[in-house]
Amino acid sequence: MSDATPAPQIEYCCHDGQLTRDPVAVDEVHSSSGAGTRVYACPEHAHLYGAKRLPRLGAEHFG
């Protein structure tokens, strides 16, 4: 067992393009040619997209 804490998730806000350390998933973009991706907003803009917090994707989803 490890006491290491996971690295903070840093994403770009889809509204203003600024980096945020507390991203909120606001949409999912699906792709027929591979894995889809999530779209994030900062907490200040997430409500503009009717956001609800989605579970964070772990490294196992990007393998």
NORRABEL-V891429 format. One record per helix or strand of 3 or more residues. SS is the DSSP state (A for helix, B for strand). FROM is the first residue (numbers start at 1). LEN is the number of residues. Records with the same first field share a line. If there is no record, write none. Layout:
SS=FROM-LEN + FROM-LEN
//
This chain:
B=24-6 + 37-5
A=43-7 + 59-4
//
